[in-house]
Amino acid sequence: MRPEERLDRVVVGPDATVGAALKVMDASGDRIVLIADADRTLLGVMTDGDVRRFILAARSLDEPVVAAMNPSPMTLPESSGADAARELMVSRRIECVPTVDEAGKLTGAIWWIDLFEEHPAPPEPLGLPVVIMAGGSGTRLSPYTNILPKPLMPVGERTILELIMERFAAYECDPFYLSVNYKAELIRAYLADVDVPWRVEYVYEDRPLGTAGSLGLLKDRITSTFLLTNCDIVVEADYADIVDYHRQTGNLITIVASMRHLTIPYGVCETAEGGALVRITEKPEFDHLVSTGFYVMEPEVLAGISGDTFVHVTQIINDYLSRGLRVGVYPVSERSWFDIGEMGSLQDTLSRFGSE
C-alpha cells in the first residue's frame, strides 16, 4: 500500500460522527483517525483511548468527531527523520505521529510498526492471577468439540488456550487457574506435554457450574485483584490500563466491553394498536457495548459464591447492581475482541493470529 493510501484510510472530516470515525478506525486496523478539513489542515486526532473516555462520559456516537478528538496532538514537521520519530514515540508511548507542514497541513504519518520490529512493550508488570473458564463443552463449535475441548482448538501452531495465556504472560500475570470440566484430562495432558512456561493450577468442576460457579472454589486461593476470562476470546488491549481504570474507579467488577455495530438487513416495521404501520426503516443500524467475557474482579466477589451452585457472571453482576455495589465498564474497539465461540468468528481469529 502506498503511503498516501495508508494515510487516506485514517483521515476523516470534522463533520463525521464519532460512530463513523470509529468505523474508519476499525476498518483500517489502526487505533487512530486523523481529523482534517477540506484544505487538509490537521484539526486533531482521535485514538481508541479518546473513544473510550468519550463513551465513559455517556456521550453519543452520533456527535461530531470534533467532540471526541484531541485538538492538540503530538505532531512532527514533515522534514523530520526517523530518529526524531523514534524518540517521540518511545518517550510518549504513541504508535502513530502525523507530520505537518509549516501551515499545519497534514502531509503524512509515521507508524511505530514502520520503525520498530515489534509493537510497544507492555507497561510495568501486573503480576495478577488469571482465572480461565475452560470447562464448557463448546456446543457452538460442534462437531469439532466432540473430539477436542474448545481450549485446545488450534490457532496456527498453538491452541487458543496458549494464545490467551501468552497475552496475560506478557504482563507477568501469575498463576493461571484453569476451571475445567469437559475433557479436563485432555487439557491437562496437552499442557503437560508442551511444557508451558507458566504456573498452572486446576479447578475441577464435578458438574457444569455456569460461567462463574467455580469461582467459589478459589476463595481460599485468590486474595488479590484478579482477571477472569472465557477460554474462547482474545482481547487485544492494554491490560495494565484496564486494571488501572478498575482500581481508580473503585469497582468490585469491571466488564471489558466491545463496541458492536449491528445492521438488521431488512426493513423493520413499527406498528401501532390494531396493526397500523407507523413507519418502516430500511436496514436500521445500531451501536451497542457488549460484554467480551473478560473481567477484572476483587477477591470479595469470591466470598459470595458457594462453589457448588450453578451461576453465571451476569447473575452476580445484576445482584451487585441491585445492591448498589460498584460495577464498571471498560470499552474496547470492535477489532480488539476476537471470539472463537462460533465458526464465523473462529475464521476471523485464525486469519489474525494463525501466522504469529
C-alpha positions in Angstrom: 0.0 0.0 0.0 1.4 3.4 -1.0 2.0 5.9 1.9 -0.7 8.3 0.7 -3.3 5.5 0.5 -2.4 4.4 4.0 -2.8 8.0 5.2 -6.1 8.5 3.4 -7.7 5.5 5.0 -7.4 7.0 8.5 -8.4 10.6 7.7 -11.9 11.9 8.3 -13.5 15.3 8.0 -14.8 17.3 11.0 -18.4 16.7 10.1 -18.0 12.9 10.5 -19.7 11.5 13.6 -17.8 9.7 16.3 -19.5 6.5 15.3 -18.5 6.9 11.6 -14.9 7.7 12.7 -14.9 4.6 14.8 -15.9 2.5 11.8 -12.9 4.0 9.9 -10.6 3.1 12.8 -11.9 -0.4 12.9 -11.7 -0.9 9.1 -8.1 0.4 8.9 -6.9 -1.8 11.8 -5.1 1.2 13.2 -6.1 2.7 16.6 -6.3 6.3 15.4 -8.1 8.6 13.0 -6.8 11.9 11.9 -9.3 14.8 11.6 -8.6 17.3 8.8 -10.6 19.9 7.0 -11.1 20.2 3.2 -7.8 22.1 2.9 -6.0 19.2 4.7 -5.4 21.3 7.8 -4.9 18.9 10.8 -7.6 19.7 13.4 -6.9 16.8 15.8 -6.7 13.1 16.3 -9.0 10.5 17.9 -7.4 7.4 19.3 -9.1 4.4 20.8 -8.4 5.9 24.2 -10.2 9.1 23.3 -13.2 7.0 22.2 -13.2 5.1 25.5 -13.2 8.3 27.5 -16.0 9.7 25.3 -18.1 6.6 25.8 -17.5 6.5 29.6 -18.7 10.1 29.7 -22.1 8.8 28.4 -21.7 10.8 25.2 -23.5 9.8 21.9 -21.7 8.3 19.0 -23.9 10.5 16.8 -22.0 13.6 18.0 -19.4 15.1 15.6 -15.9 13.6 15.9 -14.5 17.0 16.9 -16.3 16.4 20.3 -14.1 13.4 21.0 -10.8 14.3 19.3 -7.7 15.6 20.9 -7.3 19.1 19.3 -3.6 19.4 20.3 -2.0 16.1 19.2 1.7 15.4 19.0 3.0 16.1 15.5 6.3 16.3 13.7 7.5 18.6 10.9 7.3 16.9 7.5 11.1 17.1 7.3 11.6 15.1 10.4 13.7 12.0 10.2 13.2 8.5 11.6 15.3 9.3 14.7 13.1 12.1 15.8 10.0 10.0 15.3 11.5 7.1 17.3 12.4 9.4 20.2 8.9 10.9 20.3 7.1 7.6 20.0 9.2 5.9 22.8 9.0 8.9 25.2 5.3 9.4 24.7 4.3 5.7 24.0 2.4 6.6 20.9 2.0 4.4 17.8 1.3 7.0 15.1 2.6 10.5 14.7 1.1 12.8 12.0 3.5 15.0 10.0 2.5 18.6 9.1 4.0 21.5 7.0 4.6 25.0 8.3 0.9 25.9 7.7 -0.3 23.0 9.8 -1.5 21.0 6.8 -1.3 17.2 7.1 1.5 15.8 4.9 1.8 12.2 6.2 2.0 10.0 9.2 4.7 7.8 10.8 3.7 4.4 12.3 5.5 2.6 15.1 5.5 -0.6 13.1 7.5 1.0 10.3 10.3 2.0 12.7 10.4 -0.9 15.1 10.3 -4.6 14.6 7.7 -5.2 17.4 4.8 -3.4 18.9 5.5 -1.3 22.0 6.4 -3.3 25.0 3.7 -3.6 27.7 4.0 -1.2 30.6 5.2 -2.4 34.0 4.1 -5.9 35.0 0.7 -6.6 36.7 1.6 -9.8 38.4 -2.1 -10.6 39.0 -3.7 -14.1 39.0 -5.8 -15.1 36.0 -8.8 -17.4 36.0 -9.7 -19.0 32.7 -13.1 -20.6 32.4 -12.2 -23.7 30.3 -14.9 -26.2 31.4 -17.6 -25.7 28.7 -18.4 -28.2 26.1 -18.3 -25.8 23.2 -21.5 -26.8 21.5 -21.4 -24.0 19.0 -18.2 -25.4 17.6 -19.6 -28.9 17.3 -18.6 -31.4 15.7 -15.0 -30.3 16.3 -15.5 -30.0 20.0 -16.9 -33.6 20.1 -13.2 -34.5 19.8 -11.2 -31.6 21.1 -12.2 -29.4 24.0 -12.7 -25.8 23.0 -9.5 -24.5 24.8 -7.4 -26.8 22.6 -8.8 -25.6 19.3 -5.7 -24.9 17.1 -4.8 -21.4 16.0 -1.7 -21.7 13.8 1.0 -23.6 15.7 -0.6 -23.4 19.1 -4.0 -23.6 20.8 -6.4 -20.8 21.7 -5.6 -21.5 25.3 -1.9 -20.8 24.8 -2.8 -17.7 22.8 -4.8 -16.4 25.7 -2.2 -17.2 28.2 0.6 -15.5 26.2 -1.3 -12.2 26.3 -1.5 -12.3 30.0 2.0 -13.6 30.5 3.3 -10.5 28.7 2.1 -8.6 31.7 3.8 -11.2 34.0 0.4 -12.4 35.3 0.7 -15.4 37.6 -0.6 -18.0 38.3 -3.2 -19.2 35.8 -6.2 -21.0 37.3 -8.0 -23.2 34.8 -11.5 -24.1 35.7 -12.1 -27.4 33.8 -14.9 -30.0 33.4 -15.4 -31.2 29.8 -12.5 -33.3 28.6 -10.4 -31.9 31.5 -7.8 -34.6 31.3 -7.1 -33.8 27.7 -6.4 -30.2 28.6 -4.1 -31.1 31.4 -2.3 -33.8 29.4 -1.7 -31.3 26.5 -0.3 -28.6 28.7 1.9 -31.1 30.4 3.1 -32.4 27.0 4.0 -29.0 25.6 5.5 -27.9 28.9 4.1 -24.4 29.0 6.4 -22.0 30.9 3.7 -20.7 33.2 2.5 -21.8 36.6 -0.9 -23.5 36.0 -3.3 -24.7 38.7 -6.5 -26.6 38.1 -10.0 -26.1 39.5 -12.2 -29.2 38.8 -15.9 -28.8 38.4 -17.7 -32.1 39.3 -20.6 -30.8 37.1 -21.1 -27.7 35.0 -21.3 -24.7 37.3 -22.0 -21.9 34.7 -19.7 -19.0 33.9 -19.0 -18.2 37.5 -20.0 -21.0 39.8 -16.5 -22.5 40.1 -15.1 -19.2 41.3 -16.3 -20.2 44.7 -13.7 -22.9 44.7 -11.0 -20.3 44.6 -11.9 -18.2 47.6 -9.1 -19.7 49.7 -6.5 -19.3 46.9 -7.0 -15.8 45.5 -6.6 -12.9 47.8 -5.9 -10.0 45.4 -7.4 -8.3 42.4 -7.7 -11.0 39.6 -8.5 -11.3 35.9 -11.2 -13.6 34.7 -11.7 -14.6 31.1 -13.6 -17.1 29.0 -11.4 -19.6 27.1 -12.8 -18.7 23.7 -11.9 -15.0 23.5 -8.8 -12.8 22.9 -8.9 -9.1 23.8 -6.1 -7.1 22.2 -5.9 -4.1 24.6 -3.7 -2.6 27.3 -4.4 -4.9 30.3 -2.5 -2.6 32.6 -4.7 0.3 31.6 -7.8 -1.8 32.2 -6.6 -2.7 35.7 -5.7 0.9 36.4 -9.2 2.0 35.4 -10.7 -0.7 37.6 -8.8 0.4 40.7 -9.2 4.2 40.1 -13.0 3.8 39.9 -13.2 1.5 42.9 -15.1 -1.2 41.0 -15.7 -4.6 42.5 -16.2 -5.9 39.0 -15.1 -4.3 35.7 -16.5 -5.6 32.5 -14.4 -5.3 29.4 -16.9 -4.5 26.7 -16.6 -4.2 22.9 -18.3 -1.8 20.6 -20.5 -3.7 18.2 -22.1 -2.1 15.2 -25.1 -4.1 14.0 -27.2 -3.8 10.9 -30.6 -5.5 10.5 -30.6 -6.5 6.8 -34.4 -6.0 6.4 -37.0 -3.2 6.5 -38.1 -3.0 10.2 -41.8 -2.2 10.8 -43.0 -0.3 13.7 -46.7 -0.8 14.3 -49.5 0.8 16.4 -52.5 -0.8 18.0 -54.5 -2.8 15.5 -51.5 -3.4 13.3 -51.4 0.0 11.6 -48.0 0.8 10.3 -46.3 3.8 12.0 -43.1 3.7 10.0 -40.8 1.3 8.2 -37.0 1.7 8.5 -34.8 0.1 5.8 -31.8 -1.7 7.3 -31.5 0.2 10.6 -28.1 0.3 12.2 -27.4 0.2 16.0 -24.3 0.6 18.2 -24.0 -1.4 21.4 -21.4 -2.2 24.1 -21.4 -5.9 24.6 -19.5 -8.0 27.2 -16.4 -9.7 25.8 -16.2 -12.3 28.6 -13.1 -10.6 30.1 -13.4 -9.1 33.6 -11.4 -7.6 36.4 -12.6 -8.6 39.9 -11.8 -8.1 43.5 -11.4 -11.1 45.8 -14.6 -10.1 47.7 -16.5 -11.4 44.8 -15.4 -14.9 45.5 -16.8 -14.9 49.1 -20.4 -14.7 47.8 -20.1 -17.8 45.6 -20.7 -21.1 47.2 -18.7 -23.2 44.7 -21.4 -25.9 44.4 -24.2 -23.9 42.7 -24.7 -23.2 39.0 -24.4 -19.4 38.5 -23.4 -17.1 35.6 -21.3 -14.0 35.8 -24.3 -11.9 34.6 -26.3 -13.1 37.7 -23.6 -11.9 40.0 -23.4 -8.6 38.2 -27.1 -8.0 38.3 -27.2 -8.9 42.0 -24.4 -6.4 42.7 -26.3 -3.7 40.8 -29.5 -4.4 42.7 -27.5 -3.9 46.0 -25.9 -0.7 44.8 -22.4 -2.1 44.6 -19.9 -0.7 42.1 -19.7 -2.4 38.7 -18.0 -0.6 35.8 -17.4 -1.0 32.1 -14.1 -0.6 30.2 -14.8 -0.2 26.4 -12.6 -1.5 23.7 -13.0 -1.3 19.9 -14.7 -3.9 17.8 -11.5 -5.0 16.3 -9.9 -5.5 19.7 -12.1 -8.5 20.5 -11.7 -11.9 18.9 -14.2 -14.6 19.6 -13.8 -18.2 18.6 -17.1 -19.3 20.1 -18.7 -19.9 16.7 -17.5 -20.9 13.2 -17.6 -17.5 11.6 -15.6 -15.7 14.3 -13.2 -18.6 14.5 -12.2 -18.0 11.0 -11.5 -14.3 11.8 -9.3 -15.3 14.7 -7.4 -17.8 12.5 -6.7 -15.1 9.9 -5.5 -12.7 12.6 -3.4 -15.0 14.8 -2.8 -18.1 12.7 0.6 -16.9 11.4 2.0 -15.5 14.6 
